[in-house]
Amino acid sequence: MTQDEKLSMLQGFVPQTWPAGKFPANLVKGAGYVPGVPRLGIPPLTESDASLGVANMGGLMRAKDEATAMPAGLAMASTWSPELIEQVGRAMGAETRAKGFNVLLAGGINLVRDPRGGRAFEYFSEDPLLTGVLGGYSVRGIQSNRIVSTVKHYALNANETGRSFADVRMSEPAMRESDLLAFQIAIEVGQPGSVMCAYNKVNTVYACENSFLLNDVLRRDWGYKGWVMSDWGAVHSVSIRQGLDQESGTQPRHNPWFGERLKEALGTGDVAPADVDRSVSRILRTMYALGITNDPPIPGKPIDFAAHLELAQRVAEQGIVLLKNEGGLLPLAASAKRILVVGGHADKGVLAGAGSSQVWPVGGASHQMRYDDKAYHFRLYMPSAPLAALKAQYPEATVSFDDGTDPARAAGAARSADVVVVFAEQFRYEGRDVLSLNLPDNQDRLIEAVAAANRRTIVVLETGGPVAMPWIDRVPAVLQAWYPGNRGGQAIARVLSGAVNPSGRLPVTFPVSTAQIPNPVLPGQNLIDAAKGKDVRTLPKEQQVLPVEFPEGSDVGYRWYARKGLKPLFPFGHGLSYTTFKTSPLKFSGTTATFTVRNTGKRAGADVSQLYLVSQAGQVKRRLVGFQRVQLAAGETKQVVLNIDPRLLADWKNSGWHMRAGRYRFALGESADRLGPAVEINLPERSWRESGAPAS
């Protein structure tokens, strides 16, 4: 390869921002493009945004090009089913390939540290094991289509506020035991072709020029063989020696670092030809390993939308979490004659989050509205109206609708109904965190008014993360539906009617209020106040300073609540069913746990077995160390075997993992704070380093 050919592989472009004629006229429009080397049969990299399907913000990037809109990442994680998430990956990867892309910018592995995170809906959970396993299986499914999947945003990109300049301060042990462990497990399971580094700084150094993260941890310690690409606009130097291989999504106004500036650095000797060769080799090695060079995708191939829509509905059904069901109000009786549906645009569709992950759904958006003045920024509703779906489930009933804009009017209608279903929503999008956990637009007052008028009130939440519920004591039943995707309306109706037995379990903790979370005041709130409604990036550069501390360290989510003795509104792992389960006592052989689960109810259902470490060599702990979703017919019993990863029993100490000798106690739980009897075992002391780490 010539030097120019090599360098061309290290700079990605947003093609539509460059002058016409610079790129092939038939180029499929997506998030990015990296030229190939036709002379050597090396195809270009054509990149699509993702996580919840093949993204197409507002349907404008590719003129209403439809793709299956999968449920939110939190909905996927609520299934606790790696196998199902791998199927989702296979479907998303197949659509990616059929549309002519060979890189899917998927694999959001960031832990949900802050329940107000604007992109929390894209991610999986607050736990490193659950996130890592599900993220890895998603990547595995995507790459089975001979395309590349990323994992992102490496690392500690927990909030959207000031993300391009926020400086996350955290000790190495805290990182290794939480966010980095999630990425490590995802990479081990999924073997992603590329890792995308984040916008933010980590301990004063931008993630995309952070040699500790990219060279020491990712490559030396974990032995990662793929390439590192930047997030779009996340490069601040010619950082090839610090571990960045490719600058993504450059635009003419950026003066790209991996363009002329990289050539200049080669000329001055600040970058050596061997540095370029190393990065190009990583990219080529991955393209050949995944079969991209031998079988490039061709746009316009057929897509089995019927199968993918059925899968999206199945994920939504299994990801809906029954939070409360006082008095067995659900499932709704078939004898219900007057059902009132209130609010949440339930007559139009189900809500989706927005930003680079936004999918233009199969069937098109049923309702849309702009949320700022940028061309692609639309709040979309998926074409699956819960109102119509409930009418289909209850053909003999009168199912009426009130839009919920007038609480008094809705309460009046509620008084004459047999049952009321209130749909409440909270919109989240990339680039901005939510400032409150309360439902917006007067919806808390709406729920209180309706519940006061009719005690048989059910609340269905379509939200992108945890929300506060000041009305919870006055409402007998609550479903958490998240952003349920292309067929979310049908999924919700089937769970409400009992056609589907709910089996979702929370992948994040729901606090009572922000007073319970590690940072009650949103990091960067002072900048939001100073910006007066504008993006904080519009502030003068000298004001764009945001040191971020996470007091919880590695005790993210439920671990923080256990450490502080706090009782959340709903704990991590919580979820109810229309049937009941019984678990046998735990048995151990070394670090392998065995037990049985029996469905003691009268209908089929799925339980999620959760195994927690509760004491580590005499020190109180709370860590998820194993899980398995178990599908059971009425009366059926199955055995579960869980092998515990020793890293979950260890602490990071002296540049390696260390397990103290002593007594370790474990318990099965219905959730992180509803645990069964603890079983104690003795384990020996053990210390080990990552495979590539130097000896001390």
NORDATA-V517614 format. One record per helix or strand. SS is the DSSP state (helix for helix, strand for strand). FROM is the first residue (numbers start at 1). LEN is the number of residues. If there is no record, write none. Layout:
ss = <SS | SS>
from = <FROM | FROM>
len = <LEN | LEN>
This chain:
ss = <helix | strand | helix | strand | strand | helix | strand | strand | helix | strand | helix | helix | strand | strand | helix | helix | strand | strand | helix | helix | strand | strand | strand | helix | helix | strand | strand | helix | helix | helix | helix | strand | helix | strand | strand | strand | strand | strand | strand | helix | strand | helix | strand | strand | strand | helix | strand | helix | strand | helix | strand | helix | helix | helix | helix | strand | helix | strand | strand | strand | strand | strand | strand | strand | strand | helix | strand | strand | strand | strand | strand | strand>
from = <3 | 11 | 15 | 32 | 37 | 38 | 42 | 45 | 57 | 67 | 73 | 82 | 103 | 108 | 120 | 128 | 148 | 166 | 172 | 179 | 194 | 201 | 205 | 207 | 211 | 227 | 246 | 252 | 260 | 273 | 305 | 321 | 326 | 338 | 350 | 354 | 361 | 367 | 378 | 386 | 398 | 407 | 419 | 429 | 432 | 443 | 457 | 472 | 477 | 488 | 510 | 514 | 525 | 536 | 541 | 546 | 558 | 570 | 576 | 581 | 587 | 592 | 605 | 619 | 637 | 646 | 651 | 656 | 662 | 674 | 679 | 686>
len = <6 | 3 | 3 | 3 | 1 | 3 | 1 | 5 | 3 | 1 | 6 | 17 | 3 | 1 | 3 | 16 | 7 | 4 | 5 | 12 | 4 | 2 | 2 | 3 | 11 | 4 | 5 | 3 | 9 | 17 | 15 | 5 | 3 | 5 | 2 | 1 | 1 | 4 | 5 | 8 | 5 | 8 | 8 | 1 | 1 | 11 | 7 | 3 | 4 | 10 | 1 | 3 | 7 | 3 | 3 | 4 | 7 | 1 | 1 | 3 | 3 | 8 | 12 | 14 | 7 | 4 | 3 | 4 | 10 | 2 | 5 | 3>
